[in-house]
Amino acid sequence: MSVNDSEARLANLSRQTFLSMWSYQNPFYAKGKELCDVLVVFDDDVIIISDKAISYAENKEPKAAWDRWYRKAVKASVDQLRGALKTIKKSPMSIHLDARVSSPFPLNLPDPERARYHLIAVVHGSENACIQQFGTPSLSVNSRLTGSSELLAIGVYFPEFVHVINRTTLDALFECFDTTADLIRYLMAKERLLAQGHLKLAGEEDLVAAFMRNRRPSGAVNLNSLCEINNDGTQFVPAGDWISLRAEQSFLERKAQLAPSYIIDNVIEQLATEYLGGRLVIGQEKALAYHATAFQILAREPRTARMLIGLAVADVLTENPSTFWSAAVESTDQPGILYLWLIYPQVSDDVSDEVLESFVGYELEKYIHVAMGTFRESHIIFGIAMPNSKSSRTSRMFRVTARNVWTVEMQEQSELLRQSEGIFLEIESTTRIATRAI
């Protein structure tokens, strides 16, 4: 794989998982000086990725070939990551999106005192050598290793914790953890595991398989309890677990089952596309960081939670396009968050986008106000208005409302709207779909 192909592939996977608002390819810290290959800033988590594709001199003596490749791929990536981490902590204002450093990084980096940094070195080129040595294309993992002392095996401390992976593990990670929340949960679980003892792996993808098989409904996994222990006390996960998992019917059907969740990804990506293209009717004057902060609420949802939300949205997207439909869905991952989806009907082509968004925005605000009075346990309501699937319009609006102040008068107004306009009149639970025809 060439350097350009490798970086393009990583960029595509990153956009799909982290989404455009939070994932940036090839930022710079000075004129012509690249910070890293991918920088992700999401809440207090900062993911820094370096990608190196280095040819492996298989015609040379094995130890010499390994030392050379390790120096140019692993060490070079780790050095870049450590330099990027230092810059992010000490000089965040120096980070720009272009080589001329004329386009400042658009998001606010978290305070280093509370930030969590995840360093990932993606290294390609040793796959054939690994196949010849182990029968699989993966680098082995030995958590106590430092440097290149063991052929085709890597450690984790440089001295910072660094996730060193090759293409096989990269594919496994992004296939299984294709939201920021899911990937960060895995990375943190792995870091806790390797901090507690001595771990050896034939390939990290087997650890990914163990995580996938044993996830709890909350998405959490205690990896330490899943590892087996050798006589010398070394922990391990059985080799071949990833290959076994990929052959299981439940895993093969996983993508189809999760399909409704990608409605959520599409909503977020469309807003980013419209904003970057200067096409937002409402909110274009706001900085990208404003929209990223608001949509972070929705983007924090892991894949299974997005599926539950998406199922409710999918049911109302295809209803009768002559009227409004709505769905109220409680977050299963963030207590107190309620998502309110308002699907607006087909609208005549002679109605301008400005008029449409003003009218639908007003309706959305009414629904949010009624939801605040009806679902009293919700402290934040994220309202999104979208066109019916049969509509040719593309305008989407959102409002995020927090229950900072809720007076008796506001409750009375909410109840009046509920009774007079029939909003959420026959629903008491956010686990059901509420619909309204007008």
Buried (B, 14 or more C-beta within 10 A) or exposed (E): EEEEEBBEBBBEBBBBBBBBBBBBBBBBBBEEEBBBBBBBBBBEBBBBBBBBBBBBBEEEEBEEBBBBBBEBBBBBBBEBBBBBBEBBBEEBEBBBBEBEBEEEBBBEBBEEEEBBBBBBBBBBBBBEBBEEBBEBBBBBBBBBBEEBEBBBBBBBEBEEBBBBBBBBBBBBBBBBBBBBBBBBBBBBBBBEBBEEBBBBBBBBBBBBBBBBBEBEEEBEBEBBEBBEEEEEEBBBBEBBBBEEBEEEEEBEEBEEEBEBBBBBBEBBBEBBEBBEEEEBBBBEEEEBBEBBBBBBBBBBBBBBBBBBBBBBBBBBBEBEBEBBBBBBBBBBBBEEBBBBBBBBBBBEEEEEBEEBBEEBBEBBBBBBBBBBBBBEEBBBBBBBBBBBEEBEBEBBBBBBBEBEEEEEEBBEBBEEBBEEBBBBEEBEEBEEBBBBEE
